[in-house]
Amino acid sequence: MALTSRLKVLAISDRLIRRNPLLYRTIQRELAAFERLDADRRRKWQLHRLRALLKIAGRSAYGKRAGGSGFLGDWPILEKASIRQDPESFSVSPRWLTVGATTSGTTGTPLRLQRSFRSVVAEQVMVDRMVASAGLNPLRCRAATLRGDDIKPIGDRTPPFWRIANGGHRLVFSSNHLDRESATHFVAALRRYRPDVIFAYPTALEQLCTLMLQRGERMHVPLTACSSEVLSKATSDLAREALGTRIIGYYGQAERVAWAQGDPDNGYYFDPTYAVVELRPVESDDDADTYEVIGTGLWNRAMPLVRYRTGDQIKAPRGSNAVAIAEGRERFTTIVGRDNDYLVAPSGAHLIAINHIPRNVPHLVRAQFVQNSVHSVTLLVIATPGFDDQSRRQLLQQASVKFPPSMDIRIETTTQLFRNRSGKAPLVIRNLDGGT
């Protein structure tokens, strides 16, 4: 993991892994050819890839137990818990031929995943196609990142709060250092760098733009791309005012089983080249139908996940054609949830990427952060019997990367997490003025 973190800073990792010359152009051409197909041939293209993936998935230990065939409907719905309990049973490639990944998701439930090199490149092609749709050259443009990167100790309040990466093509900020006092340095760095695109978590983008407008600051950035949280219309409008930018929201998961992109004004669409999406009805009201997203990724043959229950939901106008939405032929309105996963520091900074903290902690099943004060946070942990002092120390060490020294964190084991009105147990509960 340490080696991977260092490689991310180097341009060579971009060229040899995410934009591997043996794979990148091939995938680009394949997706470009898909765009020229009519609706019937697109379905046949997707079905051909799906059958190939199901055949591979059937060779995994899980596939053999599930008795999965070449017909998607014969496979059971796959729950997150099944992967968490036995990730190796889903792998069909030697570990040394894959890229490892870990996620805690939005519920604090860690998952260990494996990705094929081809799927890593395909993911990059998807991002690059999105950037190119705004008239930018993804191989040459300058990008700034306002996501969950940790550039320096959170208690270090002296600039710079950023670093240059990818041979000068990326300026990576430590969003958790952004507050009223440091905003001057953030804005000055952006003006000097003049990015063509900003990749951001919506919460970080909202805070940056709010602080800019409070100071009467504006600039122009051609494109802003948001992911990992819901992009609200209010945040979108705020970004356009402060950055004069075109804004795109895109949706995906570490499990790589669905991709959608769009914006709050025009809606979103699923990309059928990325995955086969199924929409399970949840509820309907006078204005909208709500569906749960179940996805089968088409690119990761190292750890193929079939009919994976993402836990995410979308809303579509009442009476919409769910099949057409799943196939990417019609748009949906928004993705439900995936917001408010931040804590508030005493300085007012929004501490994001909190879901990184429980990663790789042994015997941790689920986690939840409860904040009743800007000076303290309680971390509730559901754990197996092996959770011990060493596990606690690891949790505290990983939390110290995100939390300033002025914040206390207390770990409590429990058998029950707090739930909201919809019955979900969110990763973060903020009991502050204006919090949730």
C-alpha positions in Angstrom: 0.0 0.0 0.0 2.9 2.4 0.8 4.4 1.7 -2.6 1.1 2.3 -4.3 0.8 5.6 -2.6 4.2 6.7 -3.8 3.6 5.6 -7.3 0.5 7.7 -7.5 2.7 10.8 -7.4 4.8 9.7 -10.3 3.9 10.2 -13.9 5.2 6.7 -14.8 2.4 5.1 -12.9 -0.1 7.0 -15.0 1.6 5.9 -18.2 2.2 2.3 -17.3 -0.8 1.4 -15.2 -3.9 3.6 -15.7 -3.1 4.6 -19.3 -1.1 1.5 -20.2 -0.3 1.8 -23.9 -1.1 -1.8 -24.7 -4.6 -1.5 -23.3 -5.7 2.2 -23.3 -6.0 2.8 -27.1 -7.7 -0.6 -27.6 -10.4 0.1 -25.0 -10.8 3.6 -26.4 -11.4 2.3 -29.9 -13.8 -0.4 -28.6 -15.9 2.2 -26.8 -15.8 4.6 -29.7 -17.1 1.8 -32.0 -19.9 1.1 -29.5 -21.1 4.7 -29.9 -21.7 4.0 -33.6 -24.0 1.0 -33.1 -27.7 1.1 -33.1 -29.8 0.1 -30.1 -30.1 -3.6 -31.1 -26.4 -4.0 -31.7 -25.5 -2.3 -28.5 -27.6 -4.9 -26.6 -25.8 -7.7 -28.4 -22.4 -6.1 -27.6 -23.3 -5.9 -23.9 -24.7 -9.5 -23.9 -21.6 -10.9 -25.5 -19.4 -9.2 -22.8 -21.8 -10.3 -20.1 -21.7 -14.0 -21.1 -17.9 -13.9 -21.2 -17.8 -12.4 -17.7 -20.3 -14.9 -16.3 -18.3 -17.8 -17.7 -15.3 -16.5 -15.8 -17.2 -15.8 -12.6 -18.5 -19.3 -12.7 -15.0 -20.6 -12.2 -14.6 -18.8 -8.8 -15.4 -20.6 -5.6 -18.4 -18.4 -5.1 -19.6 -19.0 -8.7 -19.4 -22.8 -8.2 -21.4 -22.5 -4.9 -24.0 -20.3 -6.5 -24.3 -22.6 -9.5 -24.3 -19.6 -11.8 -24.9 -20.2 -15.4 -24.5 -18.0 -18.5 -27.9 -16.4 -17.8 -27.7 -13.5 -15.4 -31.1 -14.2 -13.9 -29.8 -17.6 -12.6 -27.4 -15.8 -10.3 -28.4 -14.8 -6.8 -28.3 -11.2 -5.6 -24.8 -10.7 -4.1 -24.6 -8.9 -0.7 -21.6 -6.9 0.6 -21.4 -9.3 3.6 -20.6 -12.2 1.4 -17.5 -10.4 0.0 -16.4 -9.1 3.4 -16.6 -12.6 4.9 -14.7 -14.4 2.1 -13.2 -12.1 -0.6 -10.9 -14.9 -1.9 -13.9 -16.9 -3.0 -14.6 -14.3 -5.7 -11.1 -14.1 -7.1 -10.2 -16.0 -10.3 -6.7 -14.5 -10.9 -3.4 -14.8 -9.0 -3.0 -11.9 -6.7 0.2 -10.8 -8.4 -1.7 -10.2 -11.6 -4.2 -7.9 -10.0 -4.4 -4.5 -8.3 -5.6 -4.6 -4.7 -8.1 -2.1 -3.3 -9.8 -1.6 0.0 -12.9 0.3 0.8 -15.1 0.9 3.8 -17.9 2.4 1.7 -20.4 4.8 3.1 -21.3 2.5 6.0 -17.9 1.9 7.5 -18.0 -1.8 6.4 -14.5 -2.7 5.0 -14.2 -4.7 1.8 -11.1 -6.1 0.2 -11.1 -6.2 -3.6 -9.0 -7.2 -6.5 -9.0 -5.5 -9.9 -7.6 -6.7 -13.2 -5.2 -4.3 -14.9 -7.6 -4.1 -17.8 -10.4 -2.9 -15.6 -8.1 -0.2 -14.1 -7.4 1.1 -17.6 -11.1 0.9 -18.5 -11.9 3.1 -15.5 -9.4 5.7 -16.6 -10.8 5.6 -20.1 -14.2 6.4 -18.7 -12.9 9.4 -16.8 -11.0 10.6 -19.8 -14.0 10.3 -22.0 -15.9 12.5 -19.5 -13.2 15.1 -19.6 -13.0 15.0 -23.4 -16.8 15.7 -23.5 -16.0 19.1 -22.2 -13.6 19.8 -25.0 -10.4 19.1 -23.0 -7.5 16.8 -23.9 -7.3 14.4 -20.9 -3.7 13.5 -21.7 -2.5 17.1 -21.5 -4.9 19.0 -19.3 -3.9 20.3 -15.9 -6.1 18.9 -13.1 -6.5 20.0 -9.5 -7.8 17.5 -6.9 -10.0 18.4 -3.9 -10.7 15.0 -2.5 -9.6 12.9 0.4 -5.8 13.0 -0.1 -3.6 13.5 3.0 -0.7 15.8 2.0 0.7 16.6 5.4 -0.2 16.1 9.1 -3.5 17.6 9.8 -2.1 19.7 12.7 0.4 21.4 10.4 -1.2 24.8 9.6 1.6 26.2 7.5 1.3 26.2 3.7 1.7 24.6 1.2 -1.4 22.4 1.6 -0.9 20.8 -1.8 1.7 18.9 -3.9 2.4 18.6 -7.6 1.9 15.1 -9.0 1.9 13.3 -12.4 4.8 15.2 -13.8 3.1 18.5 -13.2 -0.2 17.5 -14.6 -2.0 17.4 -11.2 -2.2 19.6 -8.2 -3.4 17.6 -5.2 -4.8 19.5 -2.3 -5.3 18.4 1.3 -9.0 19.3 1.6 -9.1 18.7 5.3 -6.9 21.8 5.8 -9.4 24.0 4.0 -11.0 26.6 6.3 -11.6 30.3 6.6 -8.0 31.0 7.5 -6.3 28.8 4.8 -8.7 29.6 2.0 -6.4 32.4 0.8 -3.6 30.0 0.2 -5.9 27.5 -1.6 -7.2 30.1 -3.9 -3.8 31.6 -4.6 -2.4 28.1 -5.5 -5.3 27.5 -7.9 -4.8 30.9 -9.6 -1.1 30.1 -10.1 -1.7 26.6 -11.3 -4.7 27.5 -13.6 -6.3 24.0 -13.8 -8.4 23.0 -16.7 -10.4 20.6 -14.5 -11.0 20.2 -10.8 -11.8 16.7 -9.5 -13.7 17.2 -6.1 -15.8 15.7 -3.5 -19.0 17.9 -3.5 -18.5 18.8 0.2 -15.0 20.1 -0.4 -16.1 21.9 -3.5 -19.0 23.5 -1.7 -16.7 24.7 1.1 -14.1 26.1 -1.3 -16.7 28.0 -3.3 -18.5 29.3 -0.2 -15.3 30.7 1.2 -14.3 32.2 -2.2 -17.6 34.1 -2.6 -17.5 35.3 1.0 -14.2 36.9 0.1 -15.5 38.2 -3.2 -13.2 35.8 -5.1 -13.9 34.3 -8.5 -11.9 32.5 -11.2 -12.5 30.4 -14.3 -12.1 26.7 -14.4 -13.4 25.0 -17.6 -14.6 21.8 -16.0 -15.4 20.5 -12.5 -16.0 16.8 -12.0 -17.6 15.5 -8.7 -17.9 12.0 -7.4 -18.3 9.9 -4.2 -21.1 12.0 -2.8 -24.3 13.5 -4.1 -23.8 16.6 -6.2 -26.7 18.9 -5.2 -28.2 21.6 -7.4 -27.2 24.2 -4.8 -23.5 23.0 -4.9 -23.6 23.0 -8.7 -25.0 26.6 -8.8 -22.4 27.7 -6.2 -19.5 26.2 -8.3 -20.7 27.9 -11.5 -20.8 31.3 -9.7 -17.4 31.0 -8.0 -15.5 29.1 -10.8 -17.5 29.9 -13.9 -17.3 26.2 -14.6 -19.1 23.4 -16.4 -19.9 20.8 -13.7 -20.4 17.1 -14.1 -21.3 14.5 -11.5 -20.3 10.9 -11.9 -21.3 7.9 -9.9 -19.3 4.7 -9.4 -18.1 2.4 -6.6 -14.9 0.7 -5.6 -16.6 -2.5 -6.6 -16.8 -1.2 -10.2 -20.4 -2.5 -10.9 -22.1 0.7 -12.3 -21.2 4.0 -13.9 -23.4 7.0 -14.4 -22.8 10.7 -15.1 -24.7 13.9 -15.7 -25.6 16.9 -13.6 -28.5 18.0 -11.2 -30.1 20.2 -13.9 -30.3 17.6 -16.8 -30.2 14.3 -14.9 -27.9 11.3 -15.2 -27.5 8.3 -17.4 -25.9 4.8 -16.8 -23.2 3.8 -19.3 -24.0 0.3 -20.7 -20.4 -0.3 -21.8 -19.3 -0.3 -18.1 -21.8 -2.7 -16.5 -25.2 -4.4 -16.7 -27.5 -2.5 -14.3 -30.7 -3.8 -12.8 -33.1 -1.5 -11.0 -35.1 -2.9 -8.1 -38.2 -0.9 -7.2 -38.1 0.6 -3.6 -41.0 3.1 -3.4 -43.0 5.6 -5.3 -44.5 8.9 -4.4 -46.4 11.6 -6.4 -43.2 12.9 -8.0 -40.7 10.1 -8.3 -40.0 6.4 -8.4 -37.1 5.2 -6.3 -34.9 2.2 -7.3 -32.1 0.3 -5.8 -29.0 -0.2 -8.0 -27.8 -3.8 -8.6 -24.8 -4.0 -10.9 -22.6 -6.5 -12.8 -19.4 -5.0 -13.9 -18.1 -5.9 -17.4 -14.4 -5.2 -17.1 -13.0 -6.8 -13.9 -12.3 -10.4 -14.8 -10.0 -10.8 -11.8 -12.8 -10.5 -9.3 -16.1 -10.5 -11.2 -19.0 -9.4 -9.0 -22.4 -10.6 -10.4 -25.6 -8.9 -9.5 -24.0 -7.0 -6.7 -26.3 -5.1 -4.4 -24.7 -1.6 -4.1 -27.0 -0.3 -1.4 -27.3 2.9 -3.5 -30.6 4.2 -4.8 -31.7 6.5 -7.6 -34.8 8.6 -8.2 -36.5 8.9 -11.6 -39.6 10.8 -12.6 -42.8 9.0 -11.7 -43.7 6.4 -14.4 -40.3 6.3 -16.1 -39.2 3.3 -18.0 -36.9 1.5 -15.6 -35.4 -0.8 -18.3 -34.6 2.1 -20.5 -32.9 3.9 -17.6 -30.9 0.8 -16.7 -29.8 0.4 -20.3 -28.7 4.1 -20.4 -31.3 5.1 -23.0 -33.2 7.4 -20.6 -31.9 9.6 -17.8 -32.8 9.5 -14.1 -33.0 12.5 -11.7 -30.5 11.9 -9.0 -28.6 9.4 -6.8 -30.0 9.1 -3.2 -27.7 9.4 -0.2 -23.9 9.5 -0.3 -23.8 12.9 1.3 -23.0 14.5 4.7 -20.1 12.1 5.3 -17.9 14.7 6.9 -17.0 15.9 10.4 -16.4 19.5 11.5 -13.1 20.6 13.0 -12.7 23.3 15.6 -11.4 25.6 12.8 -14.5 25.0 10.8 -12.8 22.8 8.2 -14.9 20.0 6.8 -13.0 16.7 7.4 -13.8 14.5 4.5 -12.8 10.9 3.4 -13.7 9.7 6.9 -14.5 6.3 5.4 -10.7 5.8 4.9 -10.2 5.5 8.7 -11.7 2.0 9.3 -9.8 0.5 6.3 -7.7 -2.6 6.9 -8.4 -2.7 10.7 -8.6 -6.4 11.7 -11.9 -7.7 13.2 -13.8 -4.5 12.5 -17.2 -5.2 11.0 -18.8 -1.8 10.9 -18.1 1.7 12.2 -20.0 4.9 12.8 -18.7 8.4 13.8 -20.9 10.4 16.1 -20.0 14.1 16.6 -21.7 16.0 19.4 -19.0 18.7 19.6 -16.4 20.2 17.3 -13.8 19.1 19.8 -14.7 15.4 20.2 -16.0 12.4 18.2 -17.2 9.0 19.4 -16.3 6.1 17.0 -18.8 3.3 17.5 -17.5 -0.1 16.4 -19.2 -3.4 15.7 -16.4 -5.9 15.9 -15.7 -9.6 16.1 -14.1 -11.1 19.3 -10.5 -10.6 17.8 -10.9 -6.8 18.1 -8.2 -5.9 20.6 -5.9 -3.1 21.8 -3.8 -3.3 18.7 -6.9 -2.9 16.6 -7.8 0.2 18.6 -4.3 1.6 18.2 -4.5 1.2 14.5 -7.9 2.9 14.3 -6.6 5.8 16.4 -3.4 6.1 14.3 -5.5 6.2 11.1 -7.9 8.7 12.6 -4.9 11.0 13.5 -4.2 11.4 9.8 -7.6 13.0 9.3 -8.3 14.7 12.7 -6.4 17.7 14.1 -4.7 17.3 17.5 -7.4 19.6 19.0 -10.0 16.9 18.4 -10.5 14.0 20.8 -11.7 10.6 19.6 -13.1 7.9 21.8 -13.7 4.3 20.6 -16.7 2.4 21.9 -17.6 -1.2 20.9 -21.3 -1.8 20.4 -23.8 -4.2 18.9 -26.1 -1.5 17.6 -25.5 1.6 15.5 -27.7 4.7 15.4 -30.1 4.7 12.5 -31.8 7.5 10.6 -35.5 7.9 9.7 -35.1 5.7 6.7 -33.6 2.9 8.8 -30.1 3.2 7.5 -27.0 3.5 9.8 -25.0 6.3 8.2 -21.2 6.5 8.6 -21.4 10.0 10.1 -23.9 11.5 12.5 -23.3 15.1 13.3 -25.3 16.4 16.3 -24.2 20.0 15.8 -26.1 23.1 15.0 -27.2 22.6 11.4 -25.7 19.1 11.4 -27.4 15.8 10.7 
